[in-house]
Amino acid sequence: MAWILTAVLTALLGALACTLLVALHRRDVSASVNALVSLVLALLSLSLATGSLSPLRGPFLTPELPVWVTAAGLLHSVGMLGPYDSCWWWDHLTHTVSATIVAALVYAGLIVAVSTGTTRALSPAAIAGATIIYTFVIGVFWELVELVARAVGERYDIEPMLVHYGWRDTAFDLAFDLVGAIIVVALDVRMFVELAALAPEVTQVLLGVTGTVITVGSVLMGVSLGVTSSLN
């Protein structure tokens, strides 16, 4: 199994690197930046998975995570080169895959937090519901980031690093974010429970801090966009 994951990850990393080279060759700034960020995240997850950046002995994360992260990054990076515009389902697939990563991490964190008593007791159904809501809120945060990127691009007459395709697209994005989260809880994906269980208190803090930052950030971006719209 390990060699299969290694082969798949190697192929995905190679494809992502090629995507970056293509974006650079086209002198597509936004596609290049997105591909570079995706490659950095993929390599970071790989480093953590192999334990090279971990203070603990042995692998820190499950080997499936870098494969998952790299696949999502590749889908997004390739999409920036054209498929987002030419292939109607590409964006839906990308959001679904990305949402499954987020949901799987959140789901594992909540399971560990509840099972170790670091947070209030929740039923399995409540954990599943909280995972779906948490993933949806993160999706809203991302859509607001896209809107802010567009506003900044228009304000300073520069190409935005992220592209917003309209409110209909936003609705579909959020819908497929929900699809990704529902897939995780429906299949009871516990791939990252062992990771979260390494430090239950840290897991709880990360869930709380991330939730707070995303909620506050979403409110601030929403207010900022509203003010900007009224001024225009």
C-alpha positions in Angstrom: 0.0 0.0 0.0 2.8 2.4 0.9 4.5 2.0 -2.5 1.3 2.7 -4.3 0.8 5.9 -2.3 4.4 6.9 -3.0 4.0 6.3 -6.8 0.7 8.2 -6.9 2.2 11.1 -4.9 5.3 11.2 -7.1 3.1 11.4 -10.2 0.9 14.1 -8.7 3.9 16.2 -7.6 5.4 15.9 -11.0 2.2 17.0 -12.7 1.9 19.9 -10.3 5.4 21.0 -11.0 4.7 20.8 -14.8 1.6 22.9 -14.3 3.7 25.6 -12.6 6.1 25.5 -15.5 3.3 25.9 -18.0 1.8 28.8 -16.1 5.2 30.5 -16.0 5.7 29.9 -19.7 2.3 31.5 -20.4 3.3 34.4 -18.1 0.0 33.9 -16.3 0.7 35.5 -12.9 -2.4 34.3 -11.1 -2.1 30.8 -12.3 1.7 30.8 -11.5 1.0 32.0 -7.9 -1.7 29.5 -7.3 0.4 26.6 -8.7 3.3 27.7 -6.6 1.2 27.9 -3.4 -0.3 24.5 -4.1 3.2 23.0 -4.6 4.4 24.5 -1.4 1.4 23.2 0.5 1.9 19.8 -1.1 5.6 19.7 -0.1 4.8 20.9 3.4 2.3 18.1 3.9 4.8 15.6 2.5 7.5 16.9 4.9 5.1 16.6 7.9 4.0 13.1 6.7 7.6 11.9 6.6 8.4 13.4 9.9 11.2 15.7 8.6 9.5 18.8 10.1 8.1 17.0 13.1 9.5 17.1 16.7 8.1 13.6 17.2 9.8 10.5 16.1 8.4 8.8 13.1 5.7 10.0 10.7 3.6 12.8 12.0 0.7 12.6 9.6 -0.9 9.8 7.7 0.7 9.3 4.3 -2.7 9.8 2.6 -2.8 13.5 3.5 -0.1 14.7 1.1 -1.7 12.7 -1.7 -5.0 14.3 -0.9 -3.6 17.8 -0.6 -1.5 17.5 -3.8 -4.5 16.2 -5.8 -6.7 19.1 -4.7 -3.8 21.5 -5.5 -3.3 20.0 -8.9 -7.0 20.2 -9.7 -7.1 23.9 -8.7 -3.8 24.8 -10.5 -4.8 23.1 -13.8 -8.2 24.7 -13.5 -6.6 28.2 -13.4 -5.1 27.4 -16.8 -8.4 27.1 -18.5 -10.6 24.2 -17.4 -12.4 26.4 -14.9 -13.8 28.3 -17.9 -14.1 25.6 -20.4 -15.1 22.5 -18.3 -18.4 23.0 -16.4 -17.7 20.3 -13.8 -14.1 21.1 -13.0 -14.8 23.7 -10.4 -17.4 21.4 -8.8 -14.9 18.5 -8.6 -12.2 20.7 -7.1 -14.5 22.1 -4.4 -15.7 18.6 -3.5 -12.2 17.2 -3.2 -10.9 20.2 -1.2 -14.0 20.1 1.1 -13.4 16.4 1.8 -9.9 17.3 3.1 -11.2 20.0 5.4 -14.1 17.9 6.6 -11.9 14.9 7.3 -9.6 16.9 9.4 -12.4 18.7 11.3 -14.3 15.4 11.8 -11.2 13.7 13.3 -10.6 16.7 15.5 -14.2 16.7 16.8 -14.1 12.9 17.4 -10.9 13.2 19.5 -12.1 16.3 21.4 -15.3 14.5 22.4 -13.8 11.1 23.1 -11.0 12.6 25.4 -13.4 14.9 27.3 -11.6 18.1 26.2 -14.9 19.4 25.0 -18.6 18.9 25.7 -20.1 15.5 24.9 -21.7 15.2 21.5 -23.6 12.4 19.9 -22.2 10.9 16.6 -25.0 12.8 14.8 -24.0 16.1 16.4 -20.4 15.5 15.5 -21.4 14.9 11.9 -23.6 18.0 11.8 -20.9 20.1 13.4 -18.4 18.9 10.8 -20.8 19.8 7.9 -21.4 23.3 9.4 -17.7 23.9 10.1 -16.8 22.9 6.5 -19.6 25.1 5.1 -18.4 28.1 7.1 -14.8 27.6 5.8 -16.3 27.5 2.3 -18.1 30.9 2.9 -14.8 32.3 4.1 -13.0 31.2 0.9 -15.7 32.7 -1.3 -15.3 36.0 0.6 -11.6 35.8 0.0 -12.3 35.5 -3.7 -14.6 38.5 -3.6 -11.9 40.5 -1.7 -9.3 39.5 -4.3 -11.5 40.7 -7.0 -12.2 44.0 -5.2 -8.5 44.6 -4.6 -7.7 43.8 -8.3 -10.4 46.3 -9.5 -9.2 48.9 -7.0 -5.5 48.8 -8.1 -6.1 47.6 -11.7 -4.2 44.4 -11.2 -5.1 40.8 -12.1 -6.6 39.1 -9.0 -4.9 36.0 -7.7 -8.3 34.3 -7.2 -11.2 34.7 -9.7 -14.8 35.2 -8.7 -17.2 34.0 -11.4 -20.4 35.4 -10.0 -23.1 34.6 -7.4 -24.4 31.6 -9.2 -21.0 30.1 -9.2 -20.6 30.9 -5.5 -23.9 29.0 -4.7 -22.6 26.0 -6.6 -19.2 26.2 -4.8 -20.9 26.1 -1.4 -23.2 23.3 -2.5 -20.3 21.1 -3.5 -18.5 22.1 -0.3 -21.4 20.5 1.5 -21.3 17.5 -0.8 -17.6 16.9 0.2 -18.5 17.2 3.9 -21.5 14.9 3.6 -19.3 12.3 1.9 -16.8 12.3 4.8 -19.4 11.9 7.6 -21.5 9.5 5.6 -18.5 7.2 5.0 -17.3 7.9 8.6 -13.8 8.8 7.3 -11.5 8.6 10.4 -8.2 8.7 8.5 -6.8 11.5 10.7 -8.1 10.5 14.1 -4.8 9.1 15.1 -3.1 12.4 14.2 -5.6 14.4 16.2 -5.2 12.1 19.1 -1.5 12.8 19.4 -2.4 16.0 21.3 -6.1 16.3 22.2 -5.7 19.7 23.9 -3.9 21.1 20.9 -6.6 19.7 18.6 -9.3 21.4 20.6 -7.4 24.7 20.6 -6.9 24.5 16.9 -10.6 23.9 16.3 -11.5 26.8 18.5 -9.0 29.3 17.1 -9.6 28.3 13.5 -13.3 28.6 13.9 -13.0 32.0 15.6 -10.6 33.4 13.0 -12.7 32.2 10.1 -15.9 33.6 11.6 -14.5 37.0 12.6 -12.6 37.2 9.3 -15.8 36.4 7.3 -17.7 39.1 9.2 -14.9 41.7 8.6 -14.6 40.9 4.9 -18.4 41.0 4.5 -18.6 44.4 6.2 -15.6 45.7 4.1 -17.2 44.5 0.9 -20.5 46.1 1.9 -18.9 49.4 2.6 -16.9 49.3 -0.6 -20.0 48.5 -2.6 -21.9 51.4 -1.0 -19.1 53.8 -1.8 -19.0 52.8 -5.4 
